[in-house]
Amino acid sequence: MRRSRAKGSYKFILLACCSLAIFQSCSKSSAPLNSANVSFVNGCLSASSIGVKANNTSISGATDISFLGNSGYRYVTAGTDVYLTFYTGTGPFTSRTENIAPSDNYSAFIGGTVSNPFYLFTLDDLTPPERGMAKVRFVNLSPDNINESVAANDTLVAQGIATNTISSFYQVAQGSYFMSAFDPGSSKTTISGDSLAFVAGKIYTVMLTGTLADSGTTSGLMLTVVHNN
């Protein structure tokens, strides 16, 4: 009799555990249907904070993006001609329609100035790098018309990155690097370099913002790292 009760209790506990596991699995959050992931990046001078709307609806987590900051990847309903609007506290300052495919990953960069903004929208390749490697790309959001080249520990890794353009991803071995940017055609262009640590398996974007006229301030030419994963 005791064995029968014990056996029955065991079945009950097992059933309860299975039911709990099923419930927990069903309750996990998942991406909304027909959505894509979009990261919004503020590299726009004189825009201390920006927000973004898709088809005139505010995007959750993309309403107060500080200068040099980013929203991380946010869900945006996919579709053709998705109307993206960027705004500051004084109202909208640029907008554009984009074709956004479900489940894809994108980045939307705002550069230049509020009175003359640059808008760069790109598909993000987030496939992992090779073992022991990281992936990095470079985006030029400076209004100074700089033809950017980038070196890592004195080794040239990218060149010809014009204003409002972005490079493809490059693979680099994990480790610490001193990243420096320059314009081969202008000896007067001075860009503050920075020591960066790249971790294997991680994906990065290195963003150039600012102007030479504002050297010594946060609006001067500088490099900022955006983590893509």
C-alpha positions in Angstrom: 0.0 0.0 0.0 2.8 2.4 0.9 4.5 1.6 -2.4 1.4 2.4 -4.3 1.0 5.7 -2.6 4.7 6.5 -3.1 4.4 5.6 -6.7 1.3 7.8 -7.1 3.0 10.7 -5.3 6.0 10.3 -7.7 3.7 10.5 -10.7 2.0 13.6 -9.3 5.4 15.3 -8.7 6.6 14.4 -12.1 3.4 15.7 -13.7 3.6 18.9 -11.8 7.2 19.4 -12.8 6.5 18.8 -16.5 3.5 21.2 -16.3 5.7 23.8 -14.7 8.4 23.4 -17.3 5.8 23.7 -20.1 4.4 26.8 -18.5 7.8 28.4 -18.1 8.7 27.6 -21.7 5.5 29.2 -23.0 5.9 32.2 -20.8 9.3 33.2 -22.2 9.4 36.4 -24.1 9.8 36.3 -27.8 10.1 38.7 -30.7 6.7 40.0 -32.0 5.5 38.5 -35.3 6.7 40.2 -38.4 9.4 42.3 -36.7 13.0 43.2 -37.2 15.8 44.4 -34.9 17.0 47.9 -35.4 19.7 49.8 -33.5 19.4 53.6 -33.5 22.7 55.5 -33.0 23.0 59.2 -32.2 26.1 60.7 -33.8 24.5 64.1 -34.6 26.1 67.2 -33.4 23.8 69.6 -31.5 21.4 66.8 -30.8 21.9 66.1 -27.1 19.0 63.6 -27.2 17.0 62.1 -30.0 13.9 59.9 -30.3 12.6 57.7 -33.2 9.2 56.8 -34.5 8.1 54.2 -37.0 5.0 55.0 -39.0 4.4 57.9 -36.5 4.5 55.5 -33.4 7.2 55.8 -30.8 9.6 52.9 -30.7 10.0 51.4 -27.2 13.5 52.0 -25.9 14.4 54.6 -28.6 12.9 57.8 -27.2 15.8 59.4 -25.3 19.1 58.5 -27.1 22.0 60.7 -25.9 24.7 62.1 -28.2 27.2 59.2 -28.9 24.7 56.8 -27.4 22.6 54.1 -29.0 19.3 52.3 -28.3 20.6 48.8 -28.7 18.5 46.6 -31.0 14.7 47.3 -30.8 11.8 45.7 -32.3 10.3 47.5 -35.4 7.4 46.1 -37.4 8.7 45.0 -40.7 7.3 46.1 -44.1 8.0 48.0 -47.2 8.2 51.8 -46.9 8.4 51.9 -43.1 8.4 55.6 -42.3 11.2 56.4 -39.7 11.2 59.8 -38.1 14.0 61.2 -35.9 13.1 64.0 -33.6 14.6 66.2 -30.8 12.8 68.2 -28.1 12.0 70.8 -30.7 10.3 68.3 -33.1 11.2 66.1 -36.1 14.4 67.0 -38.0 14.7 64.1 -40.5 12.7 61.2 -41.8 12.9 58.5 -44.5 11.2 55.3 -45.6 13.0 52.0 -45.4 12.2 48.5 -46.5 12.6 46.3 -43.4 12.5 42.5 -43.6 11.3 40.3 -40.8 13.9 38.9 -38.4 16.8 40.9 -40.0 19.1 43.2 -38.1 19.7 46.8 -39.0 21.4 50.0 -37.7 20.2 53.5 -38.3 22.9 56.2 -37.8 22.2 59.9 -37.5 25.2 62.2 -38.1 26.1 65.7 -39.2 24.1 68.4 -37.5 20.5 68.9 -36.7 20.3 71.6 -39.4 22.1 69.4 -41.9 21.7 65.7 -40.7 23.2 62.6 -42.2 21.0 59.5 -42.2 22.6 56.1 -42.8 20.6 52.9 -42.7 22.3 49.5 -43.1 21.7 45.8 -42.8 23.9 44.3 -40.1 25.7 41.0 -40.6 25.7 39.5 -37.1 27.1 36.1 -38.1 29.8 35.2 -35.6 33.5 35.7 -36.5 36.0 32.9 -36.7 37.3 31.3 -33.5 39.6 33.7 -31.6 38.5 36.7 -33.7 36.2 39.7 -33.4 34.4 41.7 -36.1 34.7 45.5 -36.4 33.5 48.0 -39.0 33.8 51.8 -39.2 31.3 54.5 -39.9 32.0 58.2 -40.7 29.4 60.6 -39.3 31.5 63.8 -39.3 30.3 66.8 -41.3 34.0 67.7 -42.0 34.1 65.8 -45.4 36.9 63.5 -44.0 38.1 60.6 -46.1 38.8 58.3 -43.2 41.4 55.7 -42.9 41.9 53.6 -39.7 44.9 51.9 -38.2 45.2 49.4 -35.4 48.6 49.5 -33.7 50.0 51.2 -36.8 48.6 48.5 -39.1 46.1 49.9 -41.7 42.8 48.1 -41.4 40.4 50.3 -43.3 40.5 53.2 -45.7 38.4 55.4 -48.0 35.5 55.8 -45.5 33.9 59.0 -46.8 31.4 61.1 -44.9 28.1 59.3 -44.3 29.4 55.9 -45.3 30.1 52.7 -43.5 32.7 50.0 -44.1 32.1 46.3 -44.3 33.1 44.2 -41.2 36.7 43.2 -40.8 37.9 40.4 -38.6 40.6 41.1 -36.1 42.3 38.9 -33.6 41.1 39.3 -30.0 43.3 41.7 -27.9 44.0 45.3 -27.1 44.6 47.8 -29.9 45.3 51.5 -30.2 42.9 52.6 -32.8 43.7 55.8 -34.7 41.9 57.5 -37.6 43.2 60.0 -40.1 42.6 61.6 -43.5 45.6 60.8 -45.8 44.7 63.9 -47.9 44.7 66.4 -45.0 47.6 66.7 -42.5 45.5 69.2 -40.5 42.9 66.6 -39.6 43.6 65.4 -36.1 41.4 62.7 -34.7 41.7 61.5 -31.1 42.7 57.8 -31.0 41.7 55.4 -28.3 42.8 52.1 -26.8 40.2 49.4 -27.4 39.9 45.8 -26.3 38.3 43.4 -28.8 36.8 40.2 -27.3 36.6 37.0 -29.4 33.1 36.4 -30.7 32.1 40.0 -30.3 31.0 42.5 -33.0 31.8 46.2 -32.9 31.2 49.4 -34.8 33.7 52.3 -34.4 32.0 55.6 -35.1 33.7 58.9 -36.1 31.8 62.0 -35.1 32.5 65.7 -34.5 34.3 68.5 -36.2 37.9 69.8 -36.2 36.5 73.2 -35.3 35.4 71.9 -31.9 38.6 70.2 -30.9 39.0 69.7 -27.2 35.3 69.3 -26.6 32.8 66.4 -26.9 31.9 67.8 -30.3 35.5 67.5 -31.5 36.6 64.7 -33.8 36.6 61.4 -31.9 36.0 57.7 -32.1 33.3 56.0 -30.2 32.6 52.2 -30.0 29.2 50.7 -30.5 28.7 47.1 -29.3 26.6 45.1 -31.8 26.3 42.0 -29.7 
